Amino acid sequence: MANLDRAIGFYAGALSFVPSDDAKSPEIALRLGQEIIELVQHAGRRVPRDSRSNDRWFQHLAIAVSDIDRAYAVVRREAATPVSAGP
C-alpha cells in the first residue's frame, strides 16, 4: 500500500487531483476537472531503466497545461522520475 499512498500523494500534490467516489473497482479514484483516474497497486516488474515515452508498452496520461516549464518543475519537485530527457 505504500506505493499506492505515494502515488495518491503525488497526483494530489503535484497535479491537483482530488479524491472521487466514482471508482469502478475497489481501488482509488482521483478527479481532475471532468477526468477520473483509478490508481491500482501493481506487483509486477519494475519499469526498465532505459525506458522511453514512445515504447510500445508504455502507458501514459496527458494533462494540458499553459506553462510546460512550470508544470515540469512542479512535478520534478514532487520527485517524479522522468521517462524522457525533458518536456
N, C-alpha and C positions, 0 to 999 in steps of 0.2 A: 504493500500500500504506500510505502514511502515515495516511490517514483510517481505514483498517481497523485499524491499530495503535492509533490514538487511541480508536476505539470499543471495542476489546478492553480497553484500559486503563480506560475509563470503566465498562464493565459489571463488570469485576473490582474496581476500586477503590471505586466509589460504591455498587454494587448487590450486591457479594459473589458474583458468578458465578465459577465455576471452569471451567477447560478440560475438555472432554469429547471422547471418541473416537467419539461417536455421530453424527457428521455424515453426512448422506445424499448429500453432494456433496463436492468437494474444498475447500470453504470452511471457515471456523472455526466450531466448535460450542462453546457455553458452557452450563453447567448451573447451575441454582439449585433445590435440592431435587430434585423429580422432573421439573421442566420443563427443556426444552432449547431454546435459540435458535441459529439459524445466522446468522452475520454474513457478508454478501456485499458486496464492493466494487461500487458502482454509479456509473456515469459520466454519469448523466442530469442533468436540470435541478436547480438548487438549489431548496430549499423557499421558496415566496414569503414575503416579509416579513409580509404581512397574513394569514397562515395562522391558522386556529383549530382547536382539537381536535375540533370537530364538523363539519369539512369532509368531504364525501363521499369524497374521495380519500385522506384522512389515514389512515395505518395506525398502530396503537399497540400497546403492550404494557402490561398492567396487573399490578402487583405489590401484593398485600395487605400492609399494614404496621399496626403497633399505634399508631404515633405519626406522623401525616402531617406535622406541622410539623417534626419532627426529620428525617424522611426527605427532605423538601423542602430543608431546609438542607444536608444532606449532598450531594445531587445538585447544588445550586447551587454549593457549594464546589468541586465537580469540574468546574465550568464548563459545566454543562448549559444549553442555551438553551431556555427555556420557550416553549410554543406557546399558552399562555393566561396570564391575569393572576396566577394562583396556584393552590394546591391547592383 
